[in-house]
């Protein structure tokens, strides 16, 4: 056990940096390499994180359970996990005495977050993600309802793929400022002007000839309220709801515009990226050794005599070789 963690210490010393760091010996993967070296590509939500020690070797692993799986590549490998979920193992974690062993740069998947994961083909020892941390993307809600965008584990947004290289853009940390005022509900938002309004002497009034009922104002349709109270109350509620939805939509569109402006463009959507993955898989499938199409859920134990750990290689390996 001591020798194992001495080996991991060597990895840390030679520069396995956290995602987004400058010094790293992890080879950068392009789109074809990420797809070609992955036996499984899937979307899943983290529903459990635990620590488990392997009795034979004394190695501790962080066990990450994912459910609500949706395969993008390698559906045949996920078939038996679709109902109960899949558990991935990452070297490192908490020992029974409370000591925490951390492998630098190891992907950390957060509870109740959804990810798009590239799972490496062939045998592996330390980390099942292709490209160390490069094959893990957090799925975020997009601007439109039901749409999604992707971020790497450093929080940078995936903007697209240019010449096989994935292009990311950091999200500006400053709060949205220009054009932001207070919405009618009193919450920060973009000011919305209702047509037909004008100010006279500081007082807000309707313009002459404007029908207030057409503007969505919750006006009283009858002076004999006792005759149709329920019906008119329902009409008032519907008008108020529509007005609120219009305000929320305009606020969302304005926030979307400001964000895209700060990012320098529109982020790549999850569906578009998945389509690109499938197209890339069709193109590179025959270029990679069949070992990359085999899927191993459990790690291979680190040899005791090994004194240091080699970083993941970007070259194609021969059948039977082990991906570290």
C-alpha positions as CSV (number, residue, x, y, z in Angstrom):
1,X,0.0,0.0,0.0
2,X,2.8,2.4,0.9
3,X,4.6,1.7,-2.4
4,X,1.4,2.3,-4.3
5,X,0.9,5.8,-2.9
6,X,4.6,6.5,-3.4
7,X,4.0,5.8,-7.0
8,X,1.0,8.2,-7.1
9,X,3.2,10.8,-5.4
10,X,5.5,10.6,-8.3
11,X,2.6,11.3,-10.7
12,X,1.8,14.4,-8.7
13,X,5.4,15.5,-8.7
14,X,5.8,15.3,-12.4
15,X,2.9,17.5,-13.1
16,X,-0.5,15.9,-13.3
17,X,-2.3,19.2,-12.9
18,X,-6.0,19.8,-12.1
19,X,-8.2,20.5,-15.1
20,X,-7.5,24.0,-16.4
21,X,-4.0,24.1,-14.9
22,X,-1.0,25.0,-17.0
23,X,1.5,22.2,-16.2
24,X,0.3,18.8,-17.2
25,X,1.8,15.7,-18.9
26,X,-1.7,14.4,-20.0
27,X,-1.7,14.4,-23.8
28,X,-4.3,16.6,-25.2
29,X,-7.1,14.6,-27.0
30,X,-8.8,15.8,-30.2
31,X,-12.3,14.9,-31.2
32,X,-11.4,11.7,-33.1
33,X,-9.1,10.5,-30.3
34,X,-11.8,11.0,-27.6
35,X,-14.3,9.1,-29.7
36,X,-12.0,6.4,-31.0
37,X,-10.5,5.5,-27.7
38,X,-13.8,5.3,-25.9
39,X,-15.8,2.1,-25.7
40,X,-18.8,3.8,-24.1
41,X,-20.0,7.4,-24.4
42,X,-23.1,8.1,-22.2
43,X,-25.1,10.7,-20.4
44,X,-25.9,9.9,-16.7
45,X,-26.7,11.6,-13.4
46,X,-24.6,11.0,-10.3
47,X,-26.8,9.5,-7.6
48,X,-24.2,8.3,-5.1
49,X,-20.6,8.7,-4.1
50,X,-18.8,6.3,-1.7
51,X,-15.4,5.0,-0.8
52,X,-14.3,1.3,-1.0
53,X,-11.0,-0.4,-0.1
54,X,-9.9,-3.4,-2.2
55,X,-9.0,-6.1,0.4
56,X,-6.4,-7.8,-1.7
57,X,-4.3,-4.8,-2.6
58,X,-5.3,-2.2,0.1
59,X,-6.1,0.3,-2.7
60,X,-8.9,2.7,-2.0
61,X,-11.3,3.8,-4.7
62,X,-14.0,6.4,-5.0
63,X,-17.2,4.8,-6.3
64,X,-19.4,7.0,-8.3
65,X,-22.9,5.7,-9.1
66,X,-24.7,7.1,-12.2
67,X,-28.4,6.5,-13.1
68,X,-30.8,7.7,-15.7
69,X,-28.3,6.5,-18.3
70,X,-28.6,7.4,-22.0
71,X,-26.0,5.8,-24.3
72,X,-24.5,7.8,-27.2
73,X,-21.9,5.1,-28.2
74,X,-21.5,1.5,-27.0
75,X,-25.2,0.9,-26.0
76,X,-24.5,-2.9,-26.0
77,X,-22.1,-2.4,-23.1
78,X,-24.7,-0.5,-21.1
79,X,-27.6,-2.8,-21.6
80,X,-27.3,-4.5,-18.2
81,X,-26.9,-1.2,-16.4
82,X,-29.8,0.7,-17.7
83,X,-32.2,-0.2,-14.9
84,X,-30.0,-0.2,-11.8
85,X,-27.3,2.2,-13.0
86,X,-23.6,1.9,-13.3
87,X,-20.8,2.4,-10.8
88,X,-17.4,3.9,-11.9
89,X,-14.2,3.5,-9.8
90,X,-11.6,6.3,-9.4
91,X,-8.3,5.6,-7.7
92,X,-8.1,7.5,-4.4
93,X,-10.5,8.4,-1.7
94,X,-11.0,8.1,2.1
95,X,-9.4,5.4,4.1
96,X,-11.1,3.8,7.2
97,X,-8.9,6.0,9.5
98,X,-10.3,9.2,7.8
99,X,-7.1,9.9,5.8
100,X,-7.9,11.2,2.3
101,X,-5.7,10.1,-0.6
102,X,-6.1,12.4,-3.6
103,X,-4.7,11.8,-7.1
104,X,-3.9,15.2,-8.7
105,X,-6.1,16.0,-11.7
106,X,-8.6,13.1,-11.0
107,X,-12.1,14.0,-12.3
108,X,-14.4,14.7,-9.4
109,X,-18.1,14.1,-10.3
110,X,-20.6,15.9,-8.1
111,X,-23.6,14.4,-6.6
112,X,-26.9,15.1,-8.4
113,X,-25.1,16.6,-11.4
114,X,-25.6,15.2,-14.9
115,X,-22.6,14.5,-17.1
116,X,-21.6,13.4,-20.6
117,X,-18.8,10.9,-20.1
118,X,-16.3,9.2,-22.5
119,X,-15.4,5.9,-20.9
120,X,-12.1,4.4,-22.2
121,X,-11.9,1.1,-24.0
122,X,-9.6,-1.7,-22.9
123,X,-8.2,-2.3,-19.5
124,X,-7.4,0.6,-17.2
125,X,-5.9,1.2,-13.7
126,X,-6.5,4.6,-12.3
127,X,-9.3,6.4,-14.0
128,X,-12.0,5.2,-16.5
129,X,-12.4,8.5,-18.2
130,X,-10.8,8.9,-21.6
131,X,-8.1,11.5,-21.6
132,X,-7.9,11.6,-17.8
133,X,-10.4,14.6,-17.3
134,X,-10.9,15.6,-21.0
135,X,-13.7,13.1,-21.5
136,X,-16.0,14.4,-18.8
137,X,-18.5,17.2,-19.5
138,X,-21.1,18.6,-17.2
139,X,-24.6,19.0,-18.8
140,X,-26.2,22.4,-18.1
141,X,-29.6,23.8,-19.0
142,X,-29.6,25.8,-22.2
143,X,-31.4,29.1,-23.0
144,X,-34.5,27.3,-24.4
145,X,-36.6,25.0,-22.5
146,X,-35.4,21.4,-22.9
147,X,-32.1,22.5,-24.5
148,X,-28.6,21.8,-23.0
149,X,-25.1,23.0,-23.3
150,X,-21.8,21.4,-22.0
151,X,-19.0,22.6,-19.8
152,X,-15.7,20.9,-19.0
153,X,-14.7,20.2,-15.4
154,X,-13.0,23.6,-15.2
155,X,-16.4,25.3,-15.9
156,X,-15.5,26.4,-19.5
157,X,-18.3,26.3,-22.0
158,X,-18.0,24.1,-25.1
159,X,-18.4,26.5,-28.0
160,X,-17.7,24.0,-30.9
161,X,-15.2,21.8,-32.6
162,X,-12.8,23.4,-35.0
163,X,-10.4,21.2,-37.0
164,X,-10.8,18.3,-34.6
165,X,-10.0,20.6,-31.6
166,X,-12.6,21.2,-29.0
167,X,-13.0,24.9,-28.4
168,X,-14.0,26.2,-24.9
169,X,-14.7,29.6,-23.6
170,X,-14.7,30.6,-19.9
171,X,-17.9,32.1,-18.5
172,X,-17.4,35.7,-17.4
173,X,-17.5,36.0,-13.6
174,X,-18.9,39.5,-13.5
175,X,-22.6,39.8,-13.1
176,X,-24.8,40.9,-15.9
177,X,-25.0,44.7,-15.7
178,X,-26.1,46.6,-18.9
179,X,-29.8,46.7,-19.4
180,X,-30.6,45.1,-16.1
181,X,-33.2,46.9,-14.0
182,X,-36.0,45.7,-11.8
183,X,-38.9,43.6,-13.1
184,X,-42.5,44.3,-12.1
185,X,-42.2,41.5,-9.5
186,X,-39.4,43.4,-7.8
187,X,-36.7,40.9,-8.9
188,X,-33.6,41.8,-11.0
189,X,-34.4,41.6,-14.7
190,X,-34.8,43.5,-17.9
191,X,-37.3,46.3,-18.0
192,X,-40.2,45.6,-20.2
193,X,-42.4,48.4,-21.7
194,X,-46.1,47.7,-22.1
195,X,-47.5,49.2,-25.3
196,X,-50.2,51.8,-24.8
197,X,-48.6,53.4,-21.6
198,X,-47.5,57.0,-21.2
199,X,-46.5,59.1,-18.3
200,X,-48.3,62.4,-17.6
201,X,-47.0,64.5,-14.9
202,X,-45.2,61.6,-13.3
203,X,-48.3,59.4,-13.4
204,X,-48.6,56.3,-15.5
205,X,-51.8,56.3,-17.6
206,X,-53.2,54.6,-20.6
207,X,-53.1,56.4,-23.9
208,X,-56.3,57.7,-25.2
209,X,-58.3,55.2,-27.2
210,X,-56.3,52.2,-25.8
211,X,-58.5,49.2,-24.8
212,X,-57.0,48.0,-21.4
213,X,-58.5,44.6,-21.9
214,X,-56.3,44.0,-25.0
215,X,-53.1,44.9,-23.0
216,X,-53.6,42.1,-20.5
217,X,-54.4,44.2,-17.5
218,X,-56.5,42.5,-14.9
219,X,-59.4,44.9,-15.3
220,X,-63.0,44.3,-14.1
221,X,-65.2,43.3,-17.0
222,X,-68.5,43.9,-15.3
223,X,-69.8,46.3,-12.6
224,X,-72.1,43.5,-11.5
225,X,-69.3,41.3,-10.1
226,X,-71.8,39.2,-8.2
227,X,-73.2,37.8,-11.4
228,X,-70.0,36.1,-12.7
229,X,-67.4,36.3,-10.0
230,X,-65.8,32.9,-10.7
231,X,-65.6,33.5,-14.5
232,X,-64.1,37.0,-14.2
233,X,-61.6,35.9,-11.5
234,X,-60.4,33.1,-13.9
235,X,-60.0,35.7,-16.7
236,X,-58.0,38.0,-14.4
237,X,-55.8,35.1,-13.3
238,X,-55.2,34.1,-17.0
239,X,-54.3,37.6,-18.0
240,X,-51.9,38.0,-15.0
241,X,-50.3,34.7,-15.9
242,X,-49.8,35.6,-19.5
243,X,-48.3,39.0,-18.6
244,X,-45.8,37.3,-16.2
245,X,-44.8,34.7,-18.8
246,X,-44.2,37.4,-21.3
247,X,-42.0,39.3,-18.9
248,X,-40.0,36.2,-18.0
249,X,-39.5,35.3,-21.6
250,X,-38.2,38.8,-22.4
251,X,-35.9,38.7,-19.4
252,X,-34.6,35.3,-20.4
253,X,-34.0,36.4,-24.0
254,X,-32.1,39.4,-22.8
255,X,-29.9,37.3,-20.5
256,X,-29.2,34.9,-23.3
257,X,-28.2,37.8,-25.6
258,X,-25.8,39.2,-23.0
259,X,-24.3,35.8,-22.3
260,X,-23.7,35.0,-25.9
261,X,-22.2,38.4,-26.4
262,X,-19.7,37.9,-23.6
263,X,-18.9,34.4,-24.8
264,X,-18.3,35.6,-28.3
265,X,-21.0,33.3,-29.8
266,X,-23.6,30.7,-29.1
267,X,-22.5,27.6,-27.2
268,X,-22.6,24.2,-28.9
269,X,-25.8,22.3,-27.9
270,X,-25.7,18.8,-26.4
271,X,-27.7,17.3,-29.3
272,X,-25.3,18.8,-31.9
273,X,-22.3,17.5,-30.0
274,X,-23.9,14.0,-29.8
275,X,-24.5,14.1,-33.6
276,X,-20.9,15.0,-34.1
277,X,-19.8,12.1,-31.9
278,X,-21.8,9.6,-33.9
279,X,-20.5,10.9,-37.2
280,X,-16.9,10.8,-35.9
281,X,-17.4,7.3,-34.6
282,X,-18.4,6.1,-38.1
283,X,-15.3,7.7,-39.5
284,X,-12.7,6.5,-37.1
285,X,-14.1,3.1,-36.0
286,X,-11.8,1.2,-38.3
287,X,-8.7,3.2,-37.5
288,X,-8.5,2.1,-33.9
289,X,-7.4,-1.2,-32.5
290,X,-10.4,-3.5,-31.5
291,X,-9.1,-3.4,-27.9
292,X,-10.7,0.1,-27.7
293,X,-14.1,-1.4,-28.3
294,X,-13.9,-3.7,-25.3
295,X,-15.4,-2.3,-22.0
296,X,-14.1,-3.1,-18.5
297,X,-16.1,-1.7,-15.6
298,X,-13.5,-2.7,-13.0
299,X,-10.0,-1.4,-12.8
300,X,-6.8,-3.5,-13.1
301,X,-4.7,-3.5,-10.0
302,X,-1.5,-1.5,-10.2
303,X,1.6,-3.8,-10.3
304,X,3.5,-3.7,-7.0
305,X,6.8,-3.4,-8.6
306,X,5.8,-0.3,-10.6
307,X,7.5,2.8,-9.1
308,X,5.8,5.5,-11.3
309,X,2.7,5.8,-13.4
310,X,2.8,6.8,-17.0
311,X,0.2,9.4,-18.2
312,X,-2.5,8.2,-20.7
313,X,-1.1,7.9,-24.2
314,X,-2.6,9.4,-27.3
315,X,-1.2,6.6,-29.5
316,X,-3.1,3.5,-30.5
317,X,-2.1,0.5,-28.4
318,X,-1.7,-3.1,-29.4
319,X,-4.4,-5.7,-28.3
320,X,-3.9,-6.8,-24.7
321,X,-1.9,-3.7,-23.6
322,X,-3.2,-1.8,-20.6
323,X,-4.3,1.8,-20.6
324,X,-3.1,3.5,-17.5
